Amino acid sequence: MESEKLSKGGETFSVLPCAEKLKLRVNGKWYDFQVGKDIEPQATLAFVLREKLGLTGTKISCDFGECGACTVLVDGKATLSCMTIALAVDGHEVTTIEGLAKNDPIIKAFANQCEPGYGTAMQCGYCTPGFIMSAKGLLNENPNPTVEDVKHALSGNLCRCGTYSAVLQAVMHAAKEMRNKRKA
Amino acid sequence: MAKYRFTPRVPRKYIGVYRPRSDSYEKASGMAKYADDIALKRQHPEMVYMKILKSPYPHAVIKSIDTRRAEAYPGVVGVIKYSDPEVASLKTTSSSWTDATNTIDRRRSWSILDRKVLGDTARWVGDEVGVAIAAETQEIVEEALKLVDIQWEVLPFVVRLEDAIKPGAPLVHPEINPESNYTPYREFSGPDTYVDRGDVDKAFAEADVVVDTECTYSNPQQCSLDYWDCLADWARDGQITVWSNSYAVDQSRMHLHDMLDAPLNQIRVISPYVGGSFGRGDSGDQPFFVLSALMSKKTGRPVKYRQTRNFHDTRLSMIGKVKIGAKKDGTITAVQIEETGNIGAYDDWSVAVTKIVPKEWSENMLGSIPNLRMASRTVYTNMIPSGVMRSVGNIQVNYFFGLALDELAEKLGMDPIELAIKNITCNNVPTPNHCLEEVLRAGAREFGWDRRHAPGRGEVFEGSKKRGIGFSVNNTWHTENQEYRRGPTQVLIKLNPDGTVILNAPTVETGTSTNSCAVQACADTLGVSPEKVKWISVQDTETGLKDQVQTDSAASYLLSEAIYQCALEVKGKLLEAVARKLKRKPEELDVHEGRVFVKSSPEIGMTIPEYYASVDLLTEDTLTPIACYYCRPLSLDDLGQAYRATFAEVEVDTETGEVKVLRMLVCCDGGTVLYPSGAEGQLIGGQVQGLGEAIYEGMIYDETTGAPLNFNFIDYHFPTMEDFPDNVDPMLMEVYKGYGIYGCTGMGEGSPCCTPRAIANAIYNAIGVRVDALPITPIKILEALGKEGEQE
């Protein structure tokens, strides 16, 4: 592939060669994209998930890796999809909030949280899928986290409604339930 | 510390019960849709993206603009310049609260109309002026904006309030005030001195003790993650449809009607869930709605506009002076409060922050003070516009007053809680105010207030750390008689033949859990389970009722009272119908979990589906579905006031200046607590703002360039999970009883209100030196301790 010259708005740009195809496995299903036709080469993973696949549970807020609302799993690891060029994860496995089971213990724990003294694990809910995917990433790596582990792992997810206390409870409950399931 | 489990004073099946949010699964599973999720090209293939040029200068005027290169850029579909007739002919506007839902002229107050939808003058770095471009992708718009050739005339600017009020300062809005940067007199908001009762000067002269304080409040930002956006479609038949995350659909509709002179039945505004608001913009008046609609008309395409992190407005930074005069026994005889606010580049309803709300605050807090004077002024600068934010106006005046109260207590040798109980009440209720006293005494007892030491005299931990405690009290926000401007509350309940319910309790859910309160009130009254009740989450001005705007914490209790009345009507119709079937009288029957039964013989009865199945369609009125509409007027009865108080314990490292909040107790009297899990979430969650404003947050400006320096979530830090203390404990109370069956008061809006003062007073209690300029950063602590420079 050679670089080509492109003229736009009276200026000439050099376009560097890049992959022509993108293949992603998202929530267990393979998708193919033609670069330049289906997606632009600079498209972020967040953009592809939302615009091309309609997976809007992944939110784009700061679009700069500061807030965590766009967190998804890439090969099981929590990843900021707004900071990930889709082509960079070509051939990889991506999991979004829509890819978790309906009765996923973390989703359930967030949804059911109403323990007196902590509030609910979401208010406006905009940051919630990001928190859940970060928690999923943490529990994949560390099934038995301490309170400090959870706080550290989720400190890149911002919640302006201030549900941190309840989120912490929910993640600790989910971790316990997942451990119990594994034992059973 | 122990967690407090709330017990309702009147036990009910669902109201007052800890349970999951009604929308929690929808939100946790990622299924909840926000405006940005429905404004996608895959759903609107013709959609184009619009952006507006942002000024790189704090103050500049466009001398000439040439958009030819931008227009020629492939993918650009539309350009609107400030000089184009469709925008140049528009009247000036504001970005402010519009309580106009009936007629555009019937407003409680007006902002100064100092904004153009698209003008030629930039008044802050980031001001959207000059040209709007629409294109096929966001990247193309960004590139095209770089190709606009502009000649600017750069003007002198001013960002500091102290500089802006000096004679000869650069004028931000000479067309509004040709003489100074003070906002001019506005008839609706009255003179600068907006409260003046008794003889304040005489009372100060006669007082045994007088304290005179001054401190500053900074300008934190709302920081909701779901940035303002809209998708506007002006169809060829004249129909304008706007999807947005404004939480005021009716107001947005009125604004478009007012600005574009389009009939109301041709304007449709739709809002789904909103990802947090916190007062952001606080209105349906947003110039970008108008510009997006005009761009759609011009291009014939739906137009999406979305702001980025470096938008929003901020809280109004202020200088507050408070003087209190008192007798030796602690009776306060005179109070004088003067506030000067830096409103930034545009007015944006600053009068709410500096007059309307402080006046209400005084009616709820200083009702017993015989001599009271309150004055305020607002000043334009070339900073980001400041306006309303959660705890609007209240948080600042409470911060200023709380300092003076604490100093007065110390001067009198009195416990500040006793001083508050002795003096603070609302109009028409004598001191001691029962509601206030209950909250303060319970809070003091549970927090361990009696362990408070003299300022700076506590134990020293780890060689350099000192601890202290502080409190602050405020009225809750709001009781019903303060909400008259909203007009009546409308709800609609539909009972389906299968026993499910559709509840139209119109408000945009921003996270406040008004939807849970509404569902629970409906389920309780109607006798069905909450799982059977579907609350309509998308507000639509074409098919919906008048919405309750999600502000002042009023929506939950206004709607729940109306739902109670409406559900009673539905239930009455159901009982009548079933009574005919069972050959009983309606008053002999009741409903439980969707089954109508005879109270004296519960085994006799039928479920709602059984009733419908038994109806003869030819001979009986099936009432399918049973639907009732209810419109409840507001009560103007003065039923007193409810109160809240926050207690904080801090640890200050006197070597580094670092403040750590060790624990907080947030007490709030909610009248009836409709939904404790949601209410506790509000009391805890508000501390991400309250605590952030106390020790972290505020916009930082480069005074040499006039540019903001922390317009991102890294440099503008608000508390994360790691910063947030483990022990922030909510304590729900029910002392007050307002109007109606529940008699609630608001809880969420005022949640951060007492926090900055509680923390500032705790810091003073720890180190014995006052640091009151927010945010209280380590450097300010070290300066106050005379240790600045030692770090180097």
Interface residues (C-beta under 8 A of the other chain):
Chain A: K8 G9 G10 E40 Q42 R50 E51 K52 G54 L55 T56 G57 T58 K59 I60 S61 C62 D63 F64 E66 C67 A69 T96 I97 E98 L100 K102 I107 K108 F110 A111 N112 Q113 C114 E115 P116 G117 Y118 G119 T120 A121 M122 Q123 C124 G125 Y126 C127 T128 P129 I132 V147 V150 K151 H152 L154 S155 G156 N157 L158 C159 R160 C161 G162 T163 Y164 S165 A166 V167 L168
Chain B: K3 Y4 R5 F6 Y18 R19 P20 R21 D23 S24 Y25 E26 K27 A28 S29 G30 M31 A32 K33 Y34 D36 D37 L40 K41 R42 R69 A70 A72 Y73 P74 T137 E139 E143 A144 L147 Q222 C223 S224 L225 D226 Y227 Y273 V274 G275 G276 S277 F278 T308 R309 E509 T510 G511 T512 S513 P676 S677 G678 E680 G681 Q682 L683 I684 G685 G686 Q687 V688 Q689 N712 F713 I714 F718 P719 T720 M721 E722 D723 F724 D726 V728 D729 P730
